[in-house]
Amino acid sequence: HLDFAGLPSGVQIGATLEPHAFGTEIHMYVSGMRSGTLCRVFLRGPGGVRVPAGTFRYRWGDDSEAVLSSALDLSRTTAIGVQVMHDFVEMT
């Protein structure tokens, strides 16, 4: 489980990464953003290559979790990043 630091007051983002045969399953947990906010998720692989893992729109209430996936194997992942509106947060 990863928690993102350096976020604006009241915003929380966390992630759980799970290895699978197809790559990596990503469970994103967010709260404290404006409902409808677009979130883009990616993994960073060897050499700094950014591998997209999908997008979701944050919704208040029960929809605070999104399940995404990436073809990048977890053992080759060096970071996870989330782009929220115009802000960028990366966890290494």
TORBA-370615 format. One record per residue (C-alpha): residue number from 1; y, x, z. Coordinates in steps of 0.05 Angstrom, whole numbers, plus 5000, padded with zeros to 4 digits. Layout:
N
(pt NUM (Y X Z)),
...
***
This chain:
92
(pt 1 (5000 5000 5000)),
(pt 2 (5069 5026 4981)),
(pt 3 (5136 5004 5008)),
(pt 4 (5199 5020 4969)),
(pt 5 (5257 5053 5007)),
(pt 6 (5331 5054 4991)),
(pt 7 (5336 4981 4972)),
(pt 8 (5397 4937 4981)),
(pt 9 (5402 4901 5048)),
(pt 10 (5355 4842 5052)),
(pt 11 (5312 4863 4992)),
(pt 12 (5240 4884 5003)),
(pt 13 (5190 4909 4950)),
(pt 14 (5119 4931 4962)),
(pt 15 (5059 4945 4919)),
(pt 16 (4984 4954 4926)),
(pt 17 (4948 4993 4872)),
(pt 18 (4874 4983 4859)),
(pt 19 (4831 5024 4811)),
(pt 20 (4788 4986 4760)),
(pt 21 (4748 5003 4698)),
(pt 22 (4806 4979 4654)),
(pt 23 (4858 5021 4691)),
(pt 24 (4900 5000 4751)),
(pt 25 (4912 4931 4781)),
(pt 26 (4981 4924 4813)),
(pt 27 (4999 4872 4865)),
(pt 28 (5075 4869 4872)),
(pt 29 (5107 4836 4933)),
(pt 30 (5182 4822 4931)),
(pt 31 (5231 4783 4973)),
(pt 32 (5306 4776 4982)),
(pt 33 (5327 4773 4908)),
(pt 34 (5360 4717 4870)),
(pt 35 (5307 4668 4844)),
(pt 36 (5293 4681 4771)),
(pt 37 (5308 4756 4774)),
(pt 38 (5269 4794 4721)),
(pt 39 (5227 4853 4747)),
(pt 40 (5197 4905 4701)),
(pt 41 (5140 4947 4729)),
(pt 42 (5113 5013 4703)),
(pt 43 (5069 5071 4724)),
(pt 44 (5087 5143 4712)),
(pt 45 (5031 5186 4686)),
(pt 46 (5020 5260 4673)),
(pt 47 (5079 5295 4641)),
(pt 48 (5126 5240 4665)),
(pt 49 (5103 5190 4612)),
(pt 50 (5123 5119 4631)),
(pt 51 (5067 5068 4620)),
(pt 52 (5090 4994 4622)),
(pt 53 (5052 4949 4669)),
(pt 54 (5086 4883 4654)),
(pt 55 (5143 4839 4677)),
(pt 56 (5152 4779 4723)),
(pt 57 (5208 4735 4748)),
(pt 58 (5218 4732 4823)),
(pt 59 (5216 4662 4852)),
(pt 60 (5230 4642 4923)),
(pt 61 (5173 4615 4964)),
(pt 62 (5099 4621 4948)),
(pt 63 (5110 4659 4883)),
(pt 64 (5132 4724 4917)),
(pt 65 (5070 4761 4892)),
(pt 66 (5055 4782 4820)),
(pt 67 (4990 4813 4796)),
(pt 68 (4998 4860 4737)),
(pt 69 (4955 4914 4704)),
(pt 70 (4963 4980 4668)),
(pt 71 (4913 5018 4625)),
(pt 72 (4933 5082 4662)),
(pt 73 (4878 5103 4710)),
(pt 74 (4901 5106 4782)),
(pt 75 (4877 5178 4789)),
(pt 76 (4927 5198 4735)),
(pt 77 (4985 5158 4764)),
(pt 78 (5041 5199 4795)),
(pt 79 (5091 5143 4811)),
(pt 80 (5104 5069 4806)),
(pt 81 (5172 5042 4786)),
(pt 82 (5206 4975 4787)),
(pt 83 (5268 4958 4747)),
(pt 84 (5304 4899 4778)),
(pt 85 (5363 4873 4738)),
(pt 86 (5404 4936 4731)),
(pt 87 (5377 4972 4792)),
(pt 88 (5320 5022 4789)),
(pt 89 (5273 5040 4846)),
(pt 90 (5216 5091 4840)),
(pt 91 (5163 5108 4891)),
(pt 92 (5126 5174 4884)),
***
